[in-house]
Amino acid sequence: MDNMNFVEIILTGKLKDADQALDLLGSDRKVLQVACQDFTNYLKYQWGLIGIEGNNCELAERVDTFYKENSAELEAFLTVWVGIWLKKWKERVKLLIGTQNQSKWNKVAKTLANAEPLWRNMSHRQEITELVVATLIKNGEICGTEILTENLLKMELGEKSNQTLKESERVLVVVNNSLRRAREMAQSKGPLIFVKIDKSYYGCGCPP
């Protein structure tokens, strides 16, 4: 199997075992994609690969070696991890139907749109993203780490007060604020990821 494809295959089986109602090859494909990304981030954090250049290749090699030498142990660990992750998914993800909370989402969409040019040109974006991801995981949040991180950073970049700063100052403020909010999010209860059914929009909410 190529790279970490076998992890996706194992995760598919584990998720299906945990919840037979999931259609992982159809309507619930996003669940599998997020789970794979979260597990990848979790391993990077546990194995000290956060912020290291070329860490995806290093991670793939480590997982491949570990699977060949300890396949039963990896599968047993995945069973436990998937159980915890799926419980988190059900806690953190809320479906929004039609125009529910429309005014709030219009404001969020505007902030994200303002941030997009800055996000595309942000220096050291990958390293900063992984730093915020690591903060979420360190504080016990293993679900939706990539989605939450990207939205946290974009929401901070989209703030008008941050857009007037010089780039070096803006990055520092955005990172510090995002790390603080990541810690708050991880310690909060209830949904953090909202899915608008009509547009399949994945957005990030703020802790109360």
N, C-alpha and C positions, 0 to 999 in steps of 0.2 A: 504494500500500500504506500501511496505517496505521502511524504511528510506526516501530517497529523490527521489524515483522513480517517484512519482507523479509530481515533478518539471520537470523531463525529459519529461513526458507526456504533461504537459502544454506547455513547451518550444517547443515541436514538433508542437503542434497546432499553437502557436504564430508565429513560423518561417514559417510555411506553409501559414498562413494567410498573412504574410508580403511578401512572394515570392512563388507564386504557382509553379514555375519551379523547386523548390528544391525537390530532391528525397531523403528524409531523412532516408528512410529504405534501400536505395540502394547506388548509386554512391556518394551521398552527406551525407552519414552517419557520415563522419569525421566532417562536419559542426556542426551537432548536438552534437557530443562528445565534441568539443572545446567550443561550446556555454554553455554546462552544466558545464564544468570545470571553464569557465570564470565567470559564474553566481555564482558558489560556492565560488570562490576566492573573488568576489565582495562583497558577503554577509559577508564573514569572515572579510574583511577589514572594512565594514560599522559597523559591530557589535563588533569590537575590539577583534576578536578571533585569529588574526595573531600571530603566535609564541607560542600559548598556547597548551600545551600537551593535546591530546585527543579532539582537536577542531572539528574534523569531526563528532564525536558523539554529541557534544554540538550543533553544527550547525544543524544537522538533527533534534534534539529535538526542537530547537527554530523554525525552519521552519515548522515542523509538528504542533506545537502549534499555530503559527501565521496563518497557512492556515486554521486550524479549527475555529479560532476566527475571521479571517478577509480574507476569501477566495476571496471575490470580490475585496478588496483592493490589494491583492497580484497579482491577475490576471491583474488588471489595471496597476499596476507597471510593470509587466512583458511585457505587450504590449509596453509600452514606452521604456523599457530597450532593448527589442529585436529590436526595430526600430533603436535605436542608435547603438547597437552591429552589426547589419547586414550592416549598412552603413560603419562602421569601417572595417568589414570583406572584403567588396568589395574594400575598399581603401588599406588595408594592405596586402591582399593575391594576389600573382601573379603566374600564371601558366607558367612553363617553359617546352617547348616541345623538345624532342630529346636531341641534344647536345648543346643546347643554353647555353651560359656562362659556357661551360664545364671546362675550365681551372680554373675559379674561384671556381667552386664546388669541383674540385679535391683538391685544397688547403684547402678549408673548411673541407672536409671529412678527410684529413690527420690530421688537427689540432684536430678535434673531436675524431678521433681514438687515438691520443696521450693522450687525456684527459680522456678517458674512465676508465682506471684503477684508476686514482686519484679520479674521480667522484664517483666510486663505494665505495671507502674507505674514502670519505670525511666526517669528523666529523661534527655533527650538520647540516647535509645536508638539512633536512626538514625545520628547522628553518631559515636557510640561504635562501633557495628557497622562502619561504613565505615572507621574508624581501624584496627581490628583486621584487616579485609580488606586494607587497604593494606599493613599490616605483613607479612602472608602473601605478597602479590604482590611486594613489595620484596625479600623473601628467597627468591624463586623458586618459590613455591607458587601455581599458577594453577588448580588443580583442587579443586572442592568448597569454594571460599572462603566462601560464605554458610553452608553446613552446618557447616563447621569453626568459623567465628566464633561462630555462635549457640550451638553446644554448649559452646565454650570459656567464653563469658560466663555461660551458665546453670550450668555446673559450678562456676564460681567463686561465683556468687550462691548456689548451693545449699549451699556449705560452711557448717557451723554457726558457725564462728569469724567468718565475715563477716556473718552475719545479726544478730549482736548489736551491730554498729556503727551509728552514726548514718548517715543516707542519704548525706550528702556524703562521709564517710569511707569508707563501703562502696563507693561508685562509684569512688573513687580507687584503693582496694586492688584491686577487681575489674578495672579497666582495666589497671593496672600488671602484675598477675599474668597477665592474658590476653595482653597484648602480649609478655611474656617467653615464655610458653608457645607463642605463635604463632611466634616466632622459632625456638624449639626444634623445633616441629613441621615447619616448612619445611625445616629442615636435617637432619631425620631421614630414614631410609629405611624402606620397607615400607608396609603398609596403615595408613590413618588413619580411613577411613570404613568402617563395618561394617553390612551389610544383613542383617537377620534375615528369611529368606525367608518364614517362617510368618506374620509380622505386618507385613512390608514396613517394618520399622523402620530408619530411618537414624540411626546414632549416631556419636559421635566418640570415637576412641581417643586415648590419650596416647602420646607418643614414649617409647621405652625409656630 
